[in-house]
Amino acid sequence: MGDTQLESPDDPIEVEPGSVPLPVVPKERYDLRILSSLRRIIRSVDIYSRRLAQEHGVTVPQLLCMLKVDELGPVTQKELSEAVFLSPSTVVGIIDRLEKAEIFTRERSVRDRRRVRISLTEKGRRMVAQSPSPLQESLVNGIDSLPELERATIALSLERIIELIDEKAEDVVLPDPRSAPVLETAADLKEGKGVTPRVN
């Protein structure tokens, strides 16, 4: 009895000739579960961005850029791109539209005329003061209702996923440095054509 060894779940199962083999149960595919969750998040962000555009005349990427400039003060295009984790090509389109809407202004440095800094206009500051959250209200309320430990766990898990993605991304050479990251949705890449930010 003491010499009996339990079979490992990975060991092949011996099947007698003529008998029906047992079905193979696949191992848990955490990669597919994670991918599915990420795609659902992307879709949710996309839907909310479209709703913001309809109701407030501003997309989530535009709002993120406005909030970041309000937080940091005058920034260069590169600094803004890195701060909001959007590709340079997407940020250029956002800046152009917000400048046309008189929300952003471009100012050249006195010391170096090649450096251009982006600032909020008075109209832009008013819009930031009236702006909705860049996250869905239901998500914000849901997170606030969670225990501190669960909120920290969610934040740490997402940050760890980002670290893992960045570790792999360092080894990849993109053919176009302006390529957009995974969380730039279809709406972001088109940058809300026809969307003009407005102050209520």
N, C-alpha and C positions, 0 to 999 in steps of 0.2 A: 504493500500500500504506500509505504514511504518512498518507493522507487518510481512511482507513477509520475510522469511529466505531462503537464498540461500543454496542449498544442497552442502555438502562437496563432493569433487571428490572421497573420500574414502567411502562415504555412499552407501549402497546397493541400486541398482536400482529396483524399483518395476515393475514387468512385468505382464501384464494382462494374464489370462489363455488363452492358444491357440495362443498367439502371439510369434514371434521369438525373443529370447533374444539378446541384443546387444553384440557384441564381446568384450572380456575383453582385454584392452590395458595394457600390462605389464609396470611396472615402470622402469625408467632408471636403467640399471645394470652397474653402474660405476665399480664394481669389475671386471666384464668381460672385460670391455673396458681397464682397467688398466692392467689386466693379458695379454690381447692380445697385448698391446703395449710393455710390458716387454718381451714377447716371440719374438716379431719382433726385438727388440733391441738385444736379445741374438743371434738370427739367423744372424743378420747383423755382430755382433762381430765375430761369428764363421766363416762366409764367409771371412771376412777381414783377420782373423788370418791365414786361409788356404792360402790366396793369398800372404800374407807376407812370409809364409813358402816356397812357390814356387818361389817367386821373389827375396827374400833376405836371405833365409835360416834361418829364425828366426820366432818364433810364437809370438803372442801378449803377452802371459804370460812371455815368456823368455825375451822379450824386456822390459816389465815392471820391471822385476827383475833387469836387467842390469841398467836401468835408475835410479832405486831407490838406488842401491848400489853406483852408480856414485854420486848421490845426497847426501847420508848419510855417505859415507865412509864405512869402514869395519863394518859388522853387523853379528849378530848370525843368525842361521837358523830361530829361533823363531821370532826375530825382523823383519826379512825380510818377513816372512809369514804374520805377523800382518800389516806391512807397505803396502803390495800390496793386502791384503784381499784375499789371496788364502790359501787353506787348507795346513797344514804341509806336507801331503803326496805328494801333487802336487809340492810344493816348493822343496822337496828333489829330485824329479825326474829332475826338472829344474837345480838345482845346480849340480847334477851328470853329466848331459849332457853338461852344460857350462864348467865344470871343465875338462871334457874329450876333449872339443874343445879348451882348453887353454884360455878361456875367464874369468873364475872364478878361484880363488885359495883359498884353505882352509888353515888357519893358526891357530895353537893352541896358546892360551894365555900363556905368560911366567909365570904369577902369578897363573893361574888355568888351568892346562892341560886339564881339562874336557870341557872348553869353547873353541869352534871353531868359528872363525870369517871368513866371506866370503868377499873377496876383488876382484876388477877387476885387471886383468893383463894388461900389456901394449897393447897387442892385443885387449883386451876387451875395453880399453879406446878409441882405434882407431875406433873400431866398433860402440861404442856409438856416437862418433863424426860424423859418417857417417849414423847413423840409421834414418829410416823414422819415421814419427809420429805414435804412437800407435793407433791413431784415424784416420778414413778415411779422406782423404784430402777434399772430398766434404763436410763432416760434419764440419771440422775445418773452411773451408772457409764460409760455411753457417752460422755458429755461429758468426764468425767475422763480417758478414754483417748485423747482427741483431742490432736493437737499444739496448742501454745499459739496459733499463728497461726490455726488453723482455729476454735478456740474464740472467739477475738477476732472473727473474721470473722462467725461466727454471731450473736454478741451485738450487734455493730455493725449487722448487717443487720436484726435484729428491732427494735432501737432506732430505726433509720431509718424502718421501716414505721410505728412508733408515732408518730414525728414527723409523717409525712405524713398519717396519719389525724387527728391532733390539729389540724394546720393547716386541714384541711377542716372539722373539727368546730366550729372557732371561728366559722365563717360560718353555722352551722345553729342555728336557734332551735327547741328542743324544746318540744312542747306540754306535756310533763310533766317537770319537772326531776329527777324520781325515776327517769326512764327508765334501763334498765340498759344498760351497754356490751356490745359484741359478745361478749366472752369470759365473760360471765355465762351459764352454761349453763342448760338447763331445770331441772336438778336444783338449781342454785344459787338460781334464782328461786323455786322452791317451798320452798327452804331445808330440804330433807330432812325433810319432815313425818314425825313419828313417830321421828325420830332423836334420841336422848338421849346426849350425850357421857358417856363413862365412863372411869374410871381403872382400868387392869388391876391 
